[in-house]
Amino acid sequence: MKIRDILAPESVIMSLKATNKEDAIQEMADLEVETGIVNNEADFIASIWARENESTTGIGDGIAMPHARNESINKARVLFAKSEQGIDYNSLDGQPVYLFFMIAAPAGADNTHLEALAKLSSLLINPDLVSALKKAKTPEEVIALFEEAEEKTDAAKKAENEKPTSDTDQPLIVGVTACINGIAHTYMAQEALIKAGKKRGVEVRIETNGSEGVKDKLTAAEISRAKGVVIASDKKVDMPRFDGKPLVNRPVVDGINKPDEMIDNILNDKASVYHSDGQVSAEEDNTKQSFWGSVYKNLMNGVSHMLPFVIGGGILMAISFIIENYAGGPKSPAFIFLNNAGNMAFAFMVPILSGYIAESIGDLPALMPGFVGGFMATVYSGAYGGAYVANVVTNAKSPAGFLGGLASGFIAGYLVVGLKKLCAKLPKSLEGMKPMLIYPILGLLLIALIMYYIVNPIFSSINFAITNFLNQMGTGNLVVLTTILAAMMSIDMGGPFNKAAYVFASGAFANDPHSTVAAVMMAAVMVGGMVPAFATAIGTTFFKNKFTEDERRAGITNWILGFSFITEGAIPFAAADAKHVIPSCIVGSAVGGALVGFWRIGVPAPHGGLWVSPLANHILLYFVATIVGSIVAGVILGLWKKNIKHHN
């Protein structure tokens, strides 16, 4: 497939009207809808912004490549747009962007389309092409420039393939490039690194991990012969095979913008040797996340694995309570069965949380100590007078509980990281003993000692104090707490604030599913989480001139998503117009949460939205709090948001 098949005159904007990043994305997305490339603009824009929030696609030198791949895209297409005055796009080099390539790939795009997209992306590292594109006056000229560059590249590759096999004495550098979506940056980095190697008389072999899977996979022989390894990636790649090799590890954009530096670090012996047993090179240290970013990533790894146990177990328990209250009582076989099944899932919750936090920090060797630490947090009461609780399912309520599980996950993870560093200089003959004996035995011993003698005794006091405070909380303090929790659900609609509020409430509920205050907290976060979807549904229904046709269609779906406590239904709207949508939803969620606390509405279920309303102690008021909060948010949004501007 040729580039012309994915780049068409009708998908070219020779002069963008937008003067900022938000309007530029909106203007280009409008054209994608008008030309039939995109069938749901709100979802498409949400995907574009999701990628931008991971890292800017303004790669420098006046170029930006916003891209998305999902079900809202009908066919593969590259939209070209040019800004005469330049737009501040938060580019990596801090310079304005003049050339935009908005890449749209269907979720089921075949390899021929993906290869054409990869080829186009790799051409953009050619400065002559970029310079010519800036001077182009018509869509036809833009396409002609790409076709000319494509022909030259194909001819050069053909000539390269026809050359005799290179001398094995020629220096070889191997590497991997990968980005989150694997549509553009992966292949641009590959091309840039190969060109940087050629300028130095070095053969460079790059494996790509893109949308079409792993391509040009490195062989063991190539890795063995290589002088060093360059990794330009924003996601996890297969690293153990590079053990013992000098290695440079950078973000994928450095492969595009700093390929010469990466290759020179290998050639000039400035790269540190990589060891797969936990040591990292200096370059890897430079690319580590901030401390809090790392904590959040590790915590979310545990939370994401824990949530199915919370939701599945919690909903089955909720159904059992409905049966107990309305259809059979506490001796009903259906109640007993469902309640036991839910309790069994809850018994795994803290060990799963702890285990996968540990695994995120210390990799696979940390998983077992993390599980055991979390398990001890649920079945031991401490070192002083505590005893093993035999019946885990019915008595998994130790004083350490949820907070102890959090602590055990981080402790177990960093314990294993420490063990790896201590064992780094052991003889090679003992390598096989590390994962089979040293890490499991010492990891288990140390986490057991720490949990038994330190964590459980300390967290028993903390847990008791928190539980006592919550249970004795007056109406005024409870209103403040529920207002804050509900408002947090709307701040980022699934991000760190949302997850923190939900984890706090579900943790209290998991510690004691029969706690009245825990049930009120769960009701608050559910009301707060339902408001954004309902607010956008209200806005698109009663303020139609403020939303596009695609947004109005999405708003219909949000009636159901809101009812089901799926906050994410509002994300496309927030991504497209954050400054109006998010504040409106925060205010509405806060109002709903305040009403929950004032009326002390409790819902003993960790999920379900209005579907679990039969469990509420005040069913009607639970609906009223949700409706009032949603109307407040929806009306603010409808009155505040500007009328839409149609693309000309």
N, C-alpha and C positions, 0 to 999 in steps of 0.2 A: 504494500500500500504506500502511495506517495503522500507527501505533505499536503498537496493540493486537495486531497480527499478530506482533510480535517480543517482546512483553512479556506474559507470562501469569502467572496467580496461582500456578501450581505452581513458578514460577521466582522466588519471592520469599521471602527470609528476613527476618522482621521483627525478629529478635533474634539476632545472631551470638554464638556461644559463644566464638569465638576471641578471644585477647587480644594477639596479635602478627601481623605481616604474613604470615609463613610459614603459620601455622595458618588465617588468614583465607582465603588463596588456596586452601589445601587444602580447607577446609570448603565454599567456593563451588564448587570443581571437583567435589567429591563429589556435590553436588546436580545439577550439569550431567550427570554420568554417570547418576545415578538417574532423571532425567527423559528420558533418551535423546537429549540434545543432543550429547553427546560419546561417541565410541566407543573412545577410547584415552586414558585419564586421564593417563598418564605423558607422552605426546607433547603433550597439551594444556597441562599444567602447565609443561613445558619451554618451550613457545612463550610462555606468560605471563611466565615469568621472563626469557626472552631479551629481551622488550620492556622489562621492568623494569630490566634491566641496562644497556640503552641510555640510559634516563632514566626516572625515576620517573613513574608515571601518577597519583600523588597531586597533583592540579593545584592544590590549595589550597582554602580556604574549606570544609574538611571533606568534600571529595569526592575519590574515587579512581575511575579508570576502567581497570582492568586489561583488556587485550583481546588477542585472538589470531585468526589466520585461517590455517587449514591443513586437511589431509585428515582429521584426527581429529574434525572437527566435522560433524555430520549436517545441521543446519539453523541458519539465523540466529536468534539469541536474545539478549536482554539479561536478565541475572539481576540483580535488585535485592536488596541486602542492607543492613541497618541495624545499627549498633553503638551501644548505649545509652551505654556508657562511653567510646567512642572508642578508636581503635587507632593506635599510632605506625607510620606507613606511609612514613616518610622523604619526606613531602610537601615541595613546593617552598617552602611558607611555614613549614615546621617544626611545623605544628599537627596535632593528631590528626584522623583521618578517621572520620566518622560515617555517611556514605552511600557505598555501593559500587555501581558499575554494571559488571558483568563482561560484556563484549561478546564474543560468539562468532560468527564469520562463516565459513561453509564456503569452502574454496579456490575453488569454482566458483560462489560466490554471485552471483545476477543483480543487475542494476542496481536493481530495485525494492526488494530487501532492503537494498542498500547505501544507497539514498536514505532509507529509513525509519530506518536506523541513524544517518545523517547528521542527519536531522531531530531525532531524540531527543537527540543530542549537542548540537545547537545550542540546544535548550530549556534546557539545564542552566546557561546563563549568566544565566537569569532568577532573581534573588534571591528573588522571591516564591514561585516554584515550589519552590526549594530549601528555603526556610523551612517551607512546607507539608508537604513530604516528611518533614522531620525530626519533624513532629508526627503523621504518619499512624500509624494503629493496625492496619490490616488490609491484605492484598494488594489487595483490591478498591478500597480508598481510594487506594492508590498509583496504580493504573491509571486511576482516574477523574480524578485530578489531572493526569496526563499527557494524557489525552484532552481535558480542558478547555483546557490550555495549547496543545495542538495546534490546536484549533478557533480559538482567538484568534489564533494565529500565521498560520494559513491565511487567516483573514478579513482580517488586516492586510496580508498580501502581496497579496491580491486587490485591496484598496482602493488599494494603492500602484501596482499595475499599471494600474489604471483612471485614474490621474491623468494629466493632459497631460504630454507630454515635458518634462523639466526644462530650464530655461534654460541654454544653453551657457555663460553668464557665471558660473554657479554654480561655486565651486571644486571641482575633481575630484582625488581621490587614488586611485591604483590600487595593486594589490598582489597578492601570491601567498601562499597558506598551504599548508603540506604537512608531514606527519609521516611517520615511517618506515613505519607500517602503513596510514595513510590511512583509518582507520575513524572516529575520534572527534575528536581534537584539531584536525584540518584544518578541520572545519566549525564547531567551537566558536570557533576563532580568527577565521574568516571572519565569523561572526555578531557577535562582540564588536567587531571593527574597524568593521563597518558601523554598529553602534549608536553607537559612539564618534563617528563622523563625523556622524551625524544630530543628536546633541546639540549639535554645533558648526555646524550648517547647511551641512555639507560633504557632497557626494556621494562615496561610496566604492565602488569597483568592485573586487571581489576574485576572483581566479582560484584555484580549488582544484585541487590535485594529490593526489587521494585514490585509494582502492581502485578506483574506477570510471574512473580516468583523469583527464585534464584537463577540468574543467568551467568554464563561464563564462569562456572564454578571452579574454584582453585583445586588443583590436584595436590596430593601429598608430596609428589616429587617437586612440584613448583615451589611449594612452601619450604621444603627442605633446602632447595638451591638458593632461595631468595636471600638477599643481603639484609632485607628488613621488610616491615609491614606498615602500610598506611591505612588507617581506618577513618573514613569520613562518614559518620553515621549519627542519626538522631534516635535510633532504636537498637535494641539488643541484637547482637550478631553472635555467630558461633566463634567463640574466642579460644577455647582450650587448644585447638589445633595449632595456634601460634606460639605455644609455650617455648620459651628459650630464645625468641627472636626479638631483635630491636624493634620497637613498635611505637608509632605515633598515632594517638587516638584523639580525633577532633570532631566537632559538629560537621554536618554535611556541607554547610555553607563555607567552611574553611577549605573544603576540597575544591570549591568553585573559585573562591577569592584568594586563597593562599596555597595553591598547589606547589609553587616553587619552594616555599618555605618547608612544606611537609616533606618533599622529596629531598631537599638539601639536608634536613635533619637526619635522614637515614644515611645519605652519602657521606656526611661529615661526622658520623658517629656521635651525634648529639642525642639520639633517641635512647631511652632507657630500655632495658631488657624486660620483656613481659613474662610473668610467671602465672600460670593458671591456678595456682593454689591460693590465690588471694592477694598476692602482691600486685601493685599497679605501677605503671610507668609515670614519670613526672607529668607527661602530657595528659594522662587520664586525670591526675589530681587537678589539673587546671580546668577541666571541664566538669568537675563535680558540681552538684547543685548546692545552693546555700543550705545552711544547717536546717532551717525551718522547712525549706523545700524538700530536703531529704526526709525529714521526720514525717511530713505529710504524705510523701510517696509511699513510705514504708507502712504508715498507718492505713492508708487507703487499700494497700494490698491485702491487709488483714480484714478490713471492713468489707471489701468486695467479696471475699470468700465467706465471710460470716453472714452476710445479709440473707442468703437463701435459707439458712437455718433459722434466723430470726423471723423472716416473713412466713416461710412454710410452717414452722412450728407454731408461730403466733396465730396464724389464721386458723389452723386446725384447733388450737386451744379456744379461739374465739367462737368457732362453730360449736365446740363442745359446750361452752357456756350458754349459747343460745338454746341448745337442746336441753341443758340442765334447767334453764329458766322457763322454757315454753313447751317442752315436749318430752317429758319423761323423768326429770329430776336427777339427783346425783347417783342413783342406782341404775340408771338406764345403761344398757350395754353399749349403745352408741356413744353416750357421753364418756363412759370409761375408756372405750377404745380410742376415740379421738383425742381425749385429754392426755392419755398416756403417750400417744404418738407425738403430740405436740411437745410434751415434756421431754421426750427422748431427743428431739431435735434441739431443744433449748440446752440440754446437757452438753451437746457438742459445741455450742456457740462460743464460749470463752476459749476452750482449747484450739478451735479453728482460728479464731482471731489472733491468739498468741502465736500459734505455729506459723501462720503466713506473714505476720510482721517479722518474725525471726528469719524466715526464708528470704524475705525481701532484702534483709540486711546481710546475712551470712550465706546465702545460697542454700543448696540442698542439705549440706551437713548441719545447718541450724534448724531444720524443720522438726526433727525429733525432739531436741531439747525444748523447742518452743511449744510443741504439743504437750509435753510432760509438764512444763511450767504452768501452762494454762489449765491443765487437768488438776494440778495440785492446788491452784487457786480456787477450784470449785469443790474439792473434796477434802481438803485439810483445813483445820481451824487454827493452826499455828503450832509453834514449837513448845509453848508453855502450857501444858495441860491438854493440848489438842490431841485428837485421835482420828484415825482413818474412818471415814464414813463409808460403810459398805454399800448402802443402796444409793448408787450415784444418781439414778433417774429421779427419785423422789426427794433427795436431800442435797442436791447440788446447789447449796446456797451458803457457801463458806463466807466468813468475814472478808476475805480478800476479794472475791467475786470479780466483777467486770474490771474494776480498776487494777486489781492484782494481775489479771490476765494481760492488760495493756503493758504493765511493767514487766511481766515475765517475757513477753515477746521481744521487747527492746533489749532486755538484759541477755536473753539467750542468743539473739542475733549478734550482739557485740562480743559476747563470750567466744563465740566461734570465730569471729574475725580476729580476736586476740590469739586464739589457739593457732590459727593459720599462720600468723606472724611469728609466733614462738617456734613453730615447727618448720619454718621456711628454710632453715639451714641444715636440716637433717640430711643424712646421706641419701643419694638417689635410690639406694637399695631398699630404703624404708618407705619410699613413696606409697606403695600399695597399702601400708599399715595405717596411713592417715585416715582415709575415709572409712576403713573397715574396723579399726580398733581405737585409734587415738581420739578422733573427734567424737564418736558416739559415747565412749566410756567417760572421758573427761568432761564432755559437754553435759551429759546426764548427771554426773556426780556434782559438778559445780552448780548447775541450775537447781538441783534438789536441795543442796545445802543453803543456797541463797534464798530460795522460796521458803524453806522450812524455818530458818532461823532469822531471816531479815524481812522479806517482803510480806509474808502472811501476818506476822505480828504487827508490823507498821500499818499495813493497809486495813487490818481489822479495826484499828482505831479510827482511821480516816473514813472508812466505809460506814462505821457505826455513827460517826458524827454527822456525815452527810444525810444518812437515812433519818436520823433523829431530827435534824434540822428541817428536812422536807416534810416529815410527818407532822411537825408542830407548826408549820408555816401558817401564818394568818392570811386572811383574804387579801390584804393590801400587798404583802410581799409576794403572794402567789400570783397576783395580777401582773406585777412587774416581771416575774420570771416567765410567765406564759406569753406576755407581750413580746419579750426579747426573743424567746425561742421561735415564736411564730414569724416574727419579722425576719429572723435569720434564714428562714426557709425560702424567702424571696430575694435575698441579696444576690445570690448567684445561681439559684435554681438547679441544684445538683452539684455545685462546686464545694469548696472547703467549708464555707459558712453553713450551707444547707446540710452537708454531711455532719458537721460538728453538732448542730442542733439535734439532728435525728439520732446520732449515736448517743448523745447525752441522755435523751429521753428514753430511747430503747434500752440503754444500759441500766437505767434506773428501773425500768419495767422488767428487764431480765433478772435483775437482782431479787425483785419481789413482785411477781405478776399480780398479787392480790393487794398491792399498795394503792390506796385511794389517790395519793398525790402523783404517783407514777402514771396512773390512768389519766389524770388531768393533764399531765405533761404530754402524753401520747396524743390526747385530743387536740392540744394546742398545736403540736407540730403538724398534725394531719390537716387541721383547719388552715394553718399557715401555708401548707404545701398545696392545698386545693385552690386557694384564692387566685394564684397567677393564671392557671388554665381557665378558670371561670371568668376572671376579669377580661382576658382577651376574647373569650367567647361573647361576653356581654358587649364589649367594645365593637367587635365586628358585626354584631347583630343590630345594635341601636345607633351606631355612628359609622355607617357604611362608607360615607365619603372620606373617612380618614384612613381607609385600608384598601389595598389592591384586591382584585378579584380572587387571586390565589390565597391571600390572607383571609378573606371572608370564607373561603372553602375550608381552610385549616381551622378557622374559628368554630365551625360546626362540630368538628371532631373533638375540640377541646371541651365541649359540654360533657362528653363521655369520659375524657381523660381526667377532668376535674373531679367528677363524681367518684373516680377510682383512685384518687390521690396520686396522680401522675403529673408532677410539677413540670416535667420536661416538655409537656405540650406547649408551654409558653416560651421556650428557648428561641425558636425561630423569630418570634416577635421581638424578644429582648435583643437578639443579635442584630436585627435590622434597625431597631430604634431604641437603644438602651437608655438614653437620657430621659425618655418619656415612660417607657414600659416599666423599668425596674423600680424607680421611686414610687410610681402609682401602686405597684403590687406590694411594696414594702409597707406602705401606709395601710392598705386594705388588710394585709396579713396581720399587722400589729393590732388593728381594731378587732379582728376576729379572735386573735389570741387573748386580748384583754377581756373580751366577753366570756371566753372559756374559763379564765381564772376567776372572774367576778362571780359567775354562776356555778363555779366548781363542777364543770362538766367533765365526766370521766369516761374514757373508752378503753377497756382492758384488752386492747389488740394493737400490735405494732404496725399494722398496715390495713388497707381496705377502704379508706375514705368513708364515704356515706353508705357503702355496702354493709359495713359493720355497725350501722346506727342502732340496730336492735340491742346491741350490748351497752349502749350509753345509759348512764343513770338518769339523764334528762334528754330523751330522744329529740323532742321538739326543739329544745334550746340548742342542741348540737347543730340542727339544721339552720336555726336562726343565726347563730354565730357565723356559720359558713356563708349564708346568704348575705348578711349585712356586710361582712368583710369583702365579699366579692363585688357587691354593688358599689361600695365605696371606691374600691380599686378601679372597677370598670368605668364608673362615671368620671373619676379624675382623669383616667387615661383618655376617655372620649372627648372631654372638654379641653384637655391640655394639648393633645396631639394635633398637628397641623393637617390640613387637607392634603391628599396625595397630589403629586405632580406627575402627569403622564409624560412618558418619553415621546419626543418628537422625532 
